[in-house]
Amino acid sequence: IHMEIPEFTCLCPKTGQPDFAVIYLDYIPDALCVELKSLKLYMWSFRDEGCFHEAVTNQILDDLVAATQP
């Protein structure tokens, strides 16, 4: 499955300004699969969070691994 999330936004923890990114997610589903609407809402949850993109991508990976149990 290939997903492109072109509207990812979080806040820069240093300036408080919006920080925009495109997230590409590729994975092969097994027994569990991520629902697209749930993923979209999850991505939107970072909108008001102050965090660096490096930390966010690690958190997203950890959460997806926990949700899909590969």
MMTF fields as JSON, N, C-alpha, C and O atoms, coordinates in Angstrom:
{
  "mmtfVersion": "1.0.0",
  "mmtfProducer": "UNKNOWN",
  "numBonds": 279,
  "numAtoms": 280,
  "numGroups": 70,
  "numChains": 1,
  "numModels": 1,
  "chainsPerModel": [1],
  "groupsPerChain": [70],
  "chainIdList": ["A"],
  "bondAtomList": [4, 2, 8, 6, 12, 10, 16, 14, 20, 18, 24, 22, 28, 26, 32, 30, 36, 34, 40, 38, 44, 42, 48, 46, 52, 50, 56, 54, 60, 58, 64, 62, 68, 66, 72, 70, 76, 74, 80, 78, 84, 82, 88, 86, 92, 90, 96, 94, 100, 98, 104, 102, 108, 106, 112, 110, 116, 114, 120, 118, 124, 122, 128, 126, 132, 130, 136, 134, 140, 138, 144, 142, 148, 146, 152, 150, 156, 154, 160, 158, 164, 162, 168, 166, 172, 170, 176, 174, 180, 178, 184, 182, 188, 186, 192, 190, 196, 194, 200, 198, 204, 202, 208, 206, 212, 210, 216, 214, 220, 218, 224, 222, 228, 226, 232, 230, 236, 234, 240, 238, 244, 242, 248, 246, 252, 250, 256, 254, 260, 258, 264, 262, 268, 266, 272, 270, 276, 274],
  "bondOrderList": [1, 1, 1, 1, 1, 1, 1, 1, 1, 1, 1, 1, 1, 1, 1, 1, 1, 1, 1, 1, 1, 1, 1, 1, 1, 1, 1, 1, 1, 1, 1, 1, 1, 1, 1, 1, 1, 1, 1, 1, 1, 1, 1, 1, 1, 1, 1, 1, 1, 1, 1, 1, 1, 1, 1, 1, 1, 1, 1, 1, 1, 1, 1, 1, 1, 1, 1, 1, 1],
  "groupList": [{"groupName": "ILE", "atomNameList": ["N", "CA", "C", "O"], "elementList": ["N", "C", "C", "O"], "formalChargeList": [0, 0, 0, 0], "bondAtomList": [1, 0, 2, 1, 3, 2], "bondOrderList": [1, 1, 2], "singleLetterCode": "I", "chemCompType": "L-PEPTIDE LINKING"}, {"groupName": "HIS", "atomNameList": ["N", "CA", "C", "O"], "elementList": ["N", "C", "C", "O"], "formalChargeList": [0, 0, 0, 0], "bondAtomList": [1, 0, 2, 1, 3, 2], "bondOrderList": [1, 1, 2], "singleLetterCode": "H", "chemCompType": "L-PEPTIDE LINKING"}, {"groupName": "MET", "atomNameList": ["N", "CA", "C", "O"], "elementList": ["N", "C", "C", "O"], "formalChargeList": [0, 0, 0, 0], "bondAtomList": [1, 0, 2, 1, 3, 2], "bondOrderList": [1, 1, 2], "singleLetterCode": "M", "chemCompType": "L-PEPTIDE LINKING"}, {"groupName": "GLU", "atomNameList": ["N", "CA", "C", "O"], "elementList": ["N", "C", "C", "O"], "formalChargeList": [0, 0, 0, 0], "bondAtomList": [1, 0, 2, 1, 3, 2], "bondOrderList": [1, 1, 2], "singleLetterCode": "E", "chemCompType": "L-PEPTIDE LINKING"}, {"groupName": "PRO", "atomNameList": ["N", "CA", "C", "O"], "elementList": ["N", "C", "C", "O"], "formalChargeList": [0, 0, 0, 0], "bondAtomList": [1, 0, 2, 1, 3, 2], "bondOrderList": [1, 1, 2], "singleLetterCode": "P", "chemCompType": "L-PEPTIDE LINKING"}, {"groupName": "PHE", "atomNameList": ["N", "CA", "C", "O"], "elementList": ["N", "C", "C", "O"], "formalChargeList": [0, 0, 0, 0], "bondAtomList": [1, 0, 2, 1, 3, 2], "bondOrderList": [1, 1, 2], "singleLetterCode": "F", "chemCompType": "L-PEPTIDE LINKING"}, {"groupName": "THR", "atomNameList": ["N", "CA", "C", "O"], "elementList": ["N", "C", "C", "O"], "formalChargeList": [0, 0, 0, 0], "bondAtomList": [1, 0, 2, 1, 3, 2], "bondOrderList": [1, 1, 2], "singleLetterCode": "T", "chemCompType": "L-PEPTIDE LINKING"}, {"groupName": "CYS", "atomNameList": ["N", "CA", "C", "O"], "elementList": ["N", "C", "C", "O"], "formalChargeList": [0, 0, 0, 0], "bondAtomList": [1, 0, 2, 1, 3, 2], "bondOrderList": [1, 1, 2], "singleLetterCode": "C", "chemCompType": "L-PEPTIDE LINKING"}, {"groupName": "LEU", "atomNameList": ["N", "CA", "C", "O"], "elementList": ["N", "C", "C", "O"], "formalChargeList": [0, 0, 0, 0], "bondAtomList": [1, 0, 2, 1, 3, 2], "bondOrderList": [1, 1, 2], "singleLetterCode": "L", "chemCompType": "L-PEPTIDE LINKING"}, {"groupName": "LYS", "atomNameList": ["N", "CA", "C", "O"], "elementList": ["N", "C", "C", "O"], "formalChargeList": [0, 0, 0, 0], "bondAtomList": [1, 0, 2, 1, 3, 2], "bondOrderList": [1, 1, 2], "singleLetterCode": "K", "chemCompType": "L-PEPTIDE LINKING"}, {"groupName": "GLY", "atomNameList": ["N", "CA", "C", "O"], "elementList": ["N", "C", "C", "O"], "formalChargeList": [0, 0, 0, 0], "bondAtomList": [1, 0, 2, 1, 3, 2], "bondOrderList": [1, 1, 2], "singleLetterCode": "G", "chemCompType": "PEPTIDE LINKING"}, {"groupName": "GLN", "atomNameList": ["N", "CA", "C", "O"], "elementList": ["N", "C", "C", "O"], "formalChargeList": [0, 0, 0, 0], "bondAtomList": [1, 0, 2, 1, 3, 2], "bondOrderList": [1, 1, 2], "singleLetterCode": "Q", "chemCompType": "L-PEPTIDE LINKING"}, {"groupName": "ASP", "atomNameList": ["N", "CA", "C", "O"], "elementList": ["N", "C", "C", "O"], "formalChargeList": [0, 0, 0, 0], "bondAtomList": [1, 0, 2, 1, 3, 2], "bondOrderList": [1, 1, 2], "singleLetterCode": "D", "chemCompType": "L-PEPTIDE LINKING"}, {"groupName": "ALA", "atomNameList": ["N", "CA", "C", "O"], "elementList": ["N", "C", "C", "O"], "formalChargeList": [0, 0, 0, 0], "bondAtomList": [1, 0, 2, 1, 3, 2], "bondOrderList": [1, 1, 2], "singleLetterCode": "A", "chemCompType": "L-PEPTIDE LINKING"}, {"groupName": "VAL", "atomNameList": ["N", "CA", "C", "O"], "elementList": ["N", "C", "C", "O"], "formalChargeList": [0, 0, 0, 0], "bondAtomList": [1, 0, 2, 1, 3, 2], "bondOrderList": [1, 1, 2], "singleLetterCode": "V", "chemCompType": "L-PEPTIDE LINKING"}, {"groupName": "TYR", "atomNameList": ["N", "CA", "C", "O"], "elementList": ["N", "C", "C", "O"], "formalChargeList": [0, 0, 0, 0], "bondAtomList": [1, 0, 2, 1, 3, 2], "bondOrderList": [1, 1, 2], "singleLetterCode": "Y", "chemCompType": "L-PEPTIDE LINKING"}, {"groupName": "SER", "atomNameList": ["N", "CA", "C", "O"], "elementList": ["N", "C", "C", "O"], "formalChargeList": [0, 0, 0, 0], "bondAtomList": [1, 0, 2, 1, 3, 2], "bondOrderList": [1, 1, 2], "singleLetterCode": "S", "chemCompType": "L-PEPTIDE LINKING"}, {"groupName": "TRP", "atomNameList": ["N", "CA", "C", "O"], "elementList": ["N", "C", "C", "O"], "formalChargeList": [0, 0, 0, 0], "bondAtomList": [1, 0, 2, 1, 3, 2], "bondOrderList": [1, 1, 2], "singleLetterCode": "W", "chemCompType": "L-PEPTIDE LINKING"}, {"groupName": "ARG", "atomNameList": ["N", "CA", "C", "O"], "elementList": ["N", "C", "C", "O"], "formalChargeList": [0, 0, 0, 0], "bondAtomList": [1, 0, 2, 1, 3, 2], "bondOrderList": [1, 1, 2], "singleLetterCode": "R", "chemCompType": "L-PEPTIDE LINKING"}, {"groupName": "ASN", "atomNameList": ["N", "CA", "C", "O"], "elementList": ["N", "C", "C", "O"], "formalChargeList": [0, 0, 0, 0], "bondAtomList": [1, 0, 2, 1, 3, 2], "bondOrderList": [1, 1, 2], "singleLetterCode": "N", "chemCompType": "L-PEPTIDE LINKING"}],
  "groupTypeList": [0, 1, 2, 3, 0, 4, 3, 5, 6, 7, 8, 7, 4, 9, 6, 10, 11, 4, 12, 5, 13, 14, 0, 15, 8, 12, 15, 0, 4, 12, 13, 8, 7, 14, 3, 8, 9, 16, 8, 9, 8, 15, 2, 17, 16, 5, 18, 12, 3, 10, 7, 5, 1, 3, 13, 14, 6, 19, 11, 0, 8, 12, 12, 8, 14, 13, 13, 6, 11, 4],
  "groupIdList": [1, 2, 3, 4, 5, 6, 7, 8, 9, 10, 11, 12, 13, 14, 15, 16, 17, 18, 19, 20, 21, 22, 23, 24, 25, 26, 27, 28, 29, 30, 31, 32, 33, 34, 35, 36, 37, 38, 39, 40, 41, 42, 43, 44, 45, 46, 47, 48, 49, 50, 51, 52, 53, 54, 55, 56, 57, 58, 59, 60, 61, 62, 63, 64, 65, 66, 67, 68, 69, 70],
  "secStructList": [7, 3, 3, 3, 3, 3, 3, 3, 3, 3, 3, 7, 6, 6, 6, 7, 7, 3, 3, 3, 3, 3, 3, 3, 3, 3, 7, 7, 7, 7, 1, 7, 7, 7, 7, 2, 2, 2, 2, 2, 2, 2, 2, 2, 6, 6, 6, 6, 7, 5, 7, 7, 2, 2, 2, 2, 2, 2, 2, 2, 2, 2, 2, 2, 2, 2, 2, 2, 7, 7],
  "xCoordList": [0.864, 0.0, 0.901, 1.838, 0.61, 1.347, 0.38, -0.675, 0.742, -0.078, 0.794, 1.951, 0.215, 0.885, 0.015, -1.158, 0.595, -0.137, 0.461, 1.469, -0.16, 0.45, 0.201, 0.783, -0.643, -1.044, -0.602, -1.287, 0.528, 0.96, 1.45, 2.224, 0.997, 1.377, 1.609, 0.846, 2.67, 2.877, 3.456, 3.659, 3.715, 4.268, 5.749, 6.165, 6.535, 7.955, 8.09, 7.55, 8.792, 8.898, 9.725, 9.613, 10.547, 11.358, 10.61, 10.687, 9.88, 9.229, 7.724, 7.108, 7.125, 5.67, 4.952, 3.722, 5.71, 5.121, 4.75, 5.37, 3.733, 3.379, 4.55, 5.269, 4.716, 5.777, 5.107, 4.481, 5.234, 4.513, 5.42, 6.629, 4.814, 5.573, 4.641, 3.421, 5.248, 4.547, 5.094, 6.308, 4.205, 4.626, 4.242, 3.097, 5.215, 4.986, 5.036, 5.974, 4.024, 3.936, 3.738, 2.749, 4.671, 4.588, 4.675, 5.591, 3.723, 3.809, 2.988, 2.088, 3.323, 2.592, 1.761, 2.323, 0.438, -0.399, -0.338, -0.137, -0.518, -0.573, -1.982, -2.956, -2.106, -3.43, -4.192, -5.421, -3.462, -4.095, -3.706, -2.59, -4.647, -4.435, -4.899, -5.869, -4.212, -4.569, -5.723, -5.649, -6.787, -7.924, -7.525, -6.963, -7.808, -7.358, -7.94, -7.225, -9.213, -9.812, -9.171, -8.913, -8.915, -8.246, -6.843, -6.405, -6.141, -4.798, -4.844, -4.008, -5.808, -5.941, -6.189, -5.555, -7.098, -7.387, -6.175, -5.903, -5.456, -4.237, -3.21, -2.598, -3.023, -2.064, -2.482, -1.637, -3.78, -4.271, -4.035, -3.988, -3.888, -3.705, -2.389, -2.223, -1.457, -0.182, -0.261, 0.703, -1.366, -1.512, -1.139, -0.522, -1.502, -1.242, -0.117, 0.054, 0.649, 1.749, 3.054, 3.344, 3.825, 5.148, 6.164, 6.514, 6.647, 7.609, 8.383, 7.888, 9.599, 10.426, 9.998, 9.515, 10.173, 9.764, 10.486, 9.906, 11.737, 12.485, 11.818, 11.711, 11.377, 10.712, 9.331, 8.906, 8.635, 7.289, 7.347, 6.527, 8.296, 8.366, 8.668, 8.144, 9.502, 9.762, 8.514, 8.236, 7.762, 6.533, 5.498, 4.825, 5.369, 4.421, 4.792, 3.921, 6.071, 6.508, 6.159, 5.604, 6.48, 6.187, 4.695, 4.299, 3.862, 2.41, 1.856, 0.968, 2.376, 1.907, 2.323, 1.558, 3.517, 3.956, 3.067, 2.674, 2.747, 1.872, 0.47, -0.159, -0.017, -1.38, -1.491, -2.5, -0.46, -0.556, 0.108, -0.144, 0.93, 1.614, 2.263, 1.918, 3.209, 3.826, 4.652, 5.226],
  "yCoordList": [-1.172, 0.0, 1.223, 1.319, 2.145, 3.408, 4.53, 4.662, 5.332, 6.487, 7.731, 7.707, 8.809, 10.101, 11.046, 11.251, 11.617, 12.551, 13.93, 14.29, 14.714, 15.969, 17.148, 18.216, 16.976, 18.113, 17.966, 18.453, 17.305, 17.126, 18.451, 19.157, 18.788, 20.033, 19.79, 19.085, 20.384, 20.466, 21.861, 22.639, 22.164, 23.474, 23.334, 22.396, 24.271, 24.288, 24.584, 25.584, 23.747, 23.98, 25.217, 25.735, 25.686, 26.877, 28.169, 29.124, 28.202, 29.453, 29.451, 30.514, 28.267, 28.185, 28.343, 28.333, 28.487, 28.654, 27.289, 26.281, 27.258, 25.989, 25.458, 26.216, 24.159, 23.483, 22.423, 21.499, 22.549, 21.696, 20.604, 20.789, 19.46, 18.351, 17.453, 17.486, 16.658, 15.582, 14.281, 14.085, 13.397, 12.11, 11.022, 10.945, 10.18, 9.03, 7.783, 7.587, 6.955, 5.746, 4.557, 4.487, 3.637, 2.407, 1.223, 1.139, 0.315, -0.904, -2.01, -1.766, -3.232, -4.413, -4.908, -5.355, -4.839, -5.235, -6.735, -7.529, -7.09, -8.495, -8.736, -8.5, -9.187, -9.467, -8.182, -8.152, -7.117, -5.84, -4.79, -4.788, -3.9, -2.849, -1.522, -1.48, -0.448, 0.872, 1.424, 1.462, 1.852, 2.468, 3.885, 4.626, 4.263, 5.554, 6.734, 7.7, 6.679, 7.796, 7.929, 9.043, 6.819, 6.857, 7.435, 8.218, 7.048, 7.571, 9.075, 9.81, 9.531, 10.964, 11.729, 12.757, 11.242, 11.904, 11.864, 12.829, 10.762, 10.648, 11.69, 12.362, 11.824, 12.806, 14.224, 15.065, 14.489, 15.814, 16.106, 17.272, 15.081, 15.295, 16.007, 16.535, 16.03, 16.709, 18.194, 18.925, 18.64, 20.0, 21.061, 22.068, 20.848, 21.835, 21.409, 21.987, 20.396, 19.892, 20.572, 20.739, 20.957, 21.504, 20.382, 19.832, 20.032, 18.929, 19.03, 19.546, 18.524, 18.478, 17.304, 16.293, 17.436, 16.371, 15.06, 13.985, 15.139, 13.912, 13.129, 11.904, 13.835, 13.182, 12.672, 11.605, 13.439, 13.036, 11.755, 10.858, 11.655, 10.448, 9.216, 8.134, 9.372, 8.243, 7.859, 6.676, 8.867, 8.579, 7.9, 6.964, 8.37, 7.76, 6.299, 5.429, 6.024, 4.639, 3.785, 2.696, 4.272, 3.508, 3.23, 2.119, 4.238, 4.072, 3.117, 2.318, 3.192, 2.28, 0.838, -0.093, 0.658, -0.693, -1.238, -2.405, -0.4, -0.839, -1.173, -2.116, -0.398, -0.605, -1.823, -2.528, -2.072, -3.155, -4.448, -5.505, -4.386, -5.559, -6.43, -7.602, -5.842, -6.618, -7.796, -8.534],
  "zCoordList": [0.0, 0.0, 0.0, 0.792, -0.889, -0.95, -0.61, -1.232, 0.374, 0.743, 0.737, 1.158, 0.253, 0.276, 1.087, 0.772, 2.129, 2.981, 2.726, 3.333, 1.822, 1.392, 2.329, 2.137, 3.326, 4.157, 5.604, 6.503, 5.852, 7.235, 7.792, 7.145, 8.995, 9.646, 11.126, 11.786, 11.631, 13.073, 13.333, 12.401, 14.587, 14.921, 15.238, 15.919, 14.74, 15.065, 16.558, 17.03, 17.307, 18.744, 19.105, 20.216, 18.18, 18.465, 18.17, 18.942, 17.046, 16.634, 16.857, 16.931, 16.964, 17.09, 15.761, 15.713, 14.683, 13.356, 12.775, 13.112, 11.899, 11.255, 10.425, 9.773, 10.468, 9.729, 8.859, 9.379, 7.556, 6.613, 6.059, 5.925, 5.741, 5.167, 4.366, 4.524, 3.51, 2.807, 3.38, 3.437, 3.803, 4.348, 3.359, 2.912, 3.022, 2.153, 3.026, 3.799, 2.894, 3.702, 2.773, 2.044, 2.804, 2.018, 2.967, 3.786, 2.854, 3.648, 3.014, 2.211, 3.399, 2.932, 4.105, 5.104, 4.011, 5.146, 5.382, 4.464, 6.641, 7.031, 7.564, 6.848, 8.767, 9.347, 9.65, 9.574, 9.995, 10.326, 9.299, 8.779, 9.019, 8.029, 8.62, 9.377, 8.278, 8.778, 7.95, 6.721, 8.622, 7.95, 7.542, 8.349, 6.305, 5.784, 6.55, 6.817, 6.909, 7.646, 9.021, 9.477, 9.68, 10.984, 10.851, 11.694, 9.79, 9.568, 9.341, 9.866, 8.569, 8.31, 9.607, 9.85, 10.435, 11.708, 12.632, 13.347, 12.618, 13.417, 12.964, 13.795, 11.652, 11.139, 11.509, 11.816, 11.48, 11.854, 13.334, 13.728, 14.15, 15.588, 15.902, 17.002, 14.958, 15.171, 14.836, 15.061, 14.313, 13.815, 14.852, 14.506, 16.111, 17.161, 18.102, 19.175, 17.696, 18.519, 18.124, 16.939, 19.108, 18.851, 18.818, 19.863, 17.627, 17.527, 16.213, 15.211, 16.256, 15.054, 14.183, 14.692, 12.88, 11.954, 12.242, 12.086, 12.658, 12.959, 14.092, 14.028, 15.117, 16.251, 15.856, 16.298, 15.022, 14.59, 13.767, 13.966, 12.85, 12.023, 12.875, 12.608, 13.89, 14.792, 15.577, 15.773, 16.028, 16.771, 15.878, 16.308, 14.635, 13.693, 13.457, 13.465, 13.25, 13.059, 14.274, 14.13, 15.461, 16.679, 16.812, 17.165, 16.529, 16.653, 15.599, 15.895, 14.361, 13.315, 13.601, 13.349, 14.118, 14.492, 15.601, 15.567, 16.586, 17.678, 17.169, 17.649, 16.196, 15.691, 14.778, 14.802, 13.975, 12.989, 13.448, 12.869, 14.452, 15.007, 13.919, 13.767, 13.161, 12.067, 12.57, 11.769]
}
